[in-house]
């Protein structure tokens, strides 16, 4: 299990273990918000969160694939698949959450970013195959602090890049947090191919058709909280 993105930070004023982030609940203009928030003065207070989960106990991140993305794969003669514990069915790909933490503030308040956390998806991934070449993107880490999703890249089973920046996350269409049974559900974040991933895929598959910013789909995060 990789450790590079798994450090958590204790915020004494909330008692929560969180890593600051911007991806889920803000527009692109706020994506550069620093990951660690500091109290500006003794009178400043971090408001109480609506929900704080120091340890996510399971769940999954599912991405409903956009037709533009699947059409692009078809045009490039790339066949999508999954690795490890991931599932691909009914136009969506899902990856089990293996560890993480989430804290959520009311979007109606002034505190930003209002969703903070860190979610790891070890031992699962997405594959893209053309001819004798298979690219595997796996071990995803959702890092809201940078509005990015990182992961390892393998080409025909050999590591080509570790902890690579694969997808950008846009939270402008995020819906309010839902609590259903033992789960907290966040849906609406859109997932886009990063410039780094576009360059790598174009180089591997000898094309220039994979564009930075290509919409992959819309994510739903279901985090088991108890």
FENBEL-V410702 format. One record per backbone hydrogen bond with DSSP energy under -1.0 kcal/mol. CO is the residue of the C=O (numbers start at 1). NH is the residue of the N-H. Records with the same first field share a line. If there is no record, write none. Layout:
BEGIN
CO: NH + NH
END
This chain:
BEGIN
3: 6
9: 18
11: 14 + 15
16: 11
18: 9
19: 117
27: 30
28: 31
30: 33
41: 44
51: 104
53: 102
58: 224
59: 97
60: 222
61: 95
62: 220
63: 93
64: 218
66: 70
67: 71
68: 72
69: 73
70: 74
71: 75
72: 76
73: 78
74: 77
79: 129
81: 127
83: 86 + 125
87: 94
89: 92
91: 65
92: 89
93: 63
94: 87
95: 61
99: 120
100: 56
101: 118
102: 53
103: 116
104: 50 + 51
106: 109
114: 105
116: 103
118: 101
119: 142
120: 98 + 99
123: 85
124: 139
125: 83
126: 137
127: 81
128: 135
129: 79
130: 133
133: 130
134: 156
135: 128
136: 154
137: 126
138: 152
140: 121
141: 150
142: 119
143: 146 + 148
144: 22 + 23
147: 169
148: 143
149: 166 + 167
150: 141
151: 164
152: 138
153: 160 + 161
154: 136
155: 158
158: 155
161: 153
164: 151
166: 194
167: 149
168: 192
170: 190
171: 174
178: 185
180: 183
182: 225
183: 180
184: 223
185: 178
186: 221
187: 175
189: 219
190: 170
191: 216 + 217
192: 168
193: 213
194: 198
195: 199
196: 200
197: 201
198: 202
199: 203
200: 204
201: 205
202: 207
211: 214
214: 193
216: 66
217: 191
218: 64
219: 188
220: 62
221: 186
222: 60
223: 184
224: 57
END
